Amino acid sequence: MIYDTIVIGLGGMGSATAYQLARRGKRVLGFEQYTSGHTLGSSHGESRIIRQAYFEGVEYVPLLLRAYELWQQLEQDAGCSGELLHITGGLMIGAAESATFAGSLHSATTHHLPHEVLELADLRRRFPLFQPQQPLLALYEHNAGVLHPERTVQTHNAQAQRFGADLHFAEPVQHWHAHPDGSGVTVQTTRGSYTANTLVISGGAWAARLLADLELPLVVERQVMYWVQPQGGAAAFAAPNFPLFIAELSPDVQPYGFPAQDGPDGGVKVALFRDGPPCTPETLERNVAPTEFDRLRGYFAALIPALDAPLLRATACMYTTTPDEHFIVGLHPHHPQVAVAAGFSGHGYKFCSVMGEVLADLASAGSTHHPIELFAPHRFMAPTAD
Ligand SMILES: Cc1cc2nc3c(=O)[nH]c(=O)nc-3n(C[C@H](O)[C@H](O)[C@H](O)COP(=O)(O)OP(=O)(O)OC[C@H]3O[C@@H](n4cnc5c(N)ncnc54)[C@H](O)[C@@H]3O)c2cc1C
């Protein structure tokens, strides 16, 4: 069979792309080296923050508004409305001039997003578990929430298959090439050779290898997530009493955390944004020493004293970061039949649903109406001397 599009990598971005293409009636073939919803890449750890008042850039907000709609569309298609995206509310905490607070406020006011600004005394009164030791402000965002990464990857893949996609798991891609006349691509895996009209490359932390010809300046970083058993028990740490939070204690110290999860493994998940040493998927230290949390515990306790508490478990994940921390999404600069999605810099998960739509547009029409200029792959390429 001649396929319309091959998708390499069926993690966060690739599973959403396969779903969007199959839903449009396209003939899709997808390859994933591991299983659907595996825990060896960047889309695991049971929770991801989604929010709209984006401090990383006001340009992201239209994409986020569409991302929410498409997460809900996925829930409807899968018959699980309200189960994949949980609105919990979120606190963006920092000094008045901090990127986290001021940037969130800028996006919220520019796009008229529902929000409240809380002075320190308001924050302490309204959310008493938060007792910052510094004079900080908080932006409370009503629409912030939590996505379950493993479950949403599995749902995107399952819905892609229901709409007719042919997805091959445990089948690593060894290499690919674009046909020189621009008419198609060939992909070689451990099991065979396949052709299609267009290709989407969404390889996460493995992207630099799949896109070696572009020499993208991607840095893979080890990032650890920790689950703690808060003082007094986890029950008090449920939303809406305990919303998700991102706090900027100083420009380089940004702890964040989630409302408590149900179940015997529960606990409160916390982590430190962009804290990890560089690695590759092969050299990543997947074991987490218990002492690693000891180094961070003080940051959480300085904000939420009850989190000065025992560690339940921890797991490592990978960020794939670009120099400007904006994504790389667009057509391959040398091959118009190839779309690339990489470098999500530790903040990509919430966008998977809309990136699926963007990549489906690029693969089937060569363009998209979504604003993706900020993510142009060629911004990191040396200018040609002509
Ligand atoms: C600890 C941590 C916390 C985070 N928190 C948030 C958050 O709260 N909110 C948020 O929005 N984002 C967050 N992120 C970032 C977000 O999770 C990532 O940006 C997103 O998961 C990246 O998706 P991806 O599809 O690029 O990568 P992945 O989901 O890893 O998918 C890439 C896939 O490609 C496959 N692959 C690679 N090479 C091949 C090959 N040769 N053949 C076949 N398959 C291949 C891999 O196996 C993998 O499944 C966090 C990330 C981490 C690590």
The ligand as a Gaussian input file, in Angstrom:
#p B3LYP/6-31G(d) Opt

LIG

0 1
 C        9.953000      15.607000      33.910000
 C        9.201000      16.272000      32.819000
 C        8.160000      17.116000      33.130000
 C        7.472000      17.784000      32.125000
 N        6.412000      18.564000      32.478000
 C        5.681000      19.158000      31.508000
 C        4.505000      19.856000      31.857000
 O        4.097000      19.891000      33.017000
 N        3.787000      20.420000      30.847000
 C        4.182000      20.348000      29.554000
 O        3.494000      20.913000      28.692000
 N        5.295000      19.672000      29.198000
 C        6.037000      19.065000      30.136000
 N        7.133000      18.332000      29.805000
 C        7.574000      18.282000      28.403000
 C        6.791000      17.324000      27.566000
 O        6.492000      16.157000      28.279000
 C        7.574000      17.033000      26.293000
 O        7.797000      18.265000      25.620000
 C        6.822000      16.083000      25.371000
 O        6.488000      14.900000      26.040000
 C        7.676000      15.774000      24.144000
 O        6.958000      14.892000      23.281000
 P        7.702000      14.188000      22.072000
 O        6.649000      13.540000      21.252000
 O        8.621000      15.172000      21.424000
 O        8.646000      13.095000      22.769000
 P        8.278000      11.586000      23.210000
 O        6.939000      11.549000      23.816000
 O        9.413000      11.038000      23.972000
 O        8.123000      10.830000      21.834000
 C        9.188000      10.554000      20.947000
 C        8.994000       9.113000      20.520000
 O        9.823000       8.816000      19.401000
 C       10.214000       7.465000      19.538000
 N       11.373000       7.246000      18.679000
 C       12.550000       7.927000      18.699000
 N       13.390000       7.464000      17.764000
 C       12.726000       6.471000      17.104000
 C       13.062000       5.596000      16.028000
 N       14.271000       5.654000      15.437000
 N       12.137000       4.702000      15.610000
 C       10.911000       4.632000      16.196000
 N       10.548000       5.417000      17.239000
 C       11.435000       6.336000      17.680000
 C       10.508000       7.342000      21.031000
 O       10.556000       6.016000      21.479000
 C        9.348000       8.142000      21.616000
 O        8.231000       7.316000      21.903000
 C        7.838000      17.616000      30.775000
 C        8.869000      16.724000      30.447000
 C        9.528000      16.044000      31.457000
 C       10.623000      15.094000      31.075000

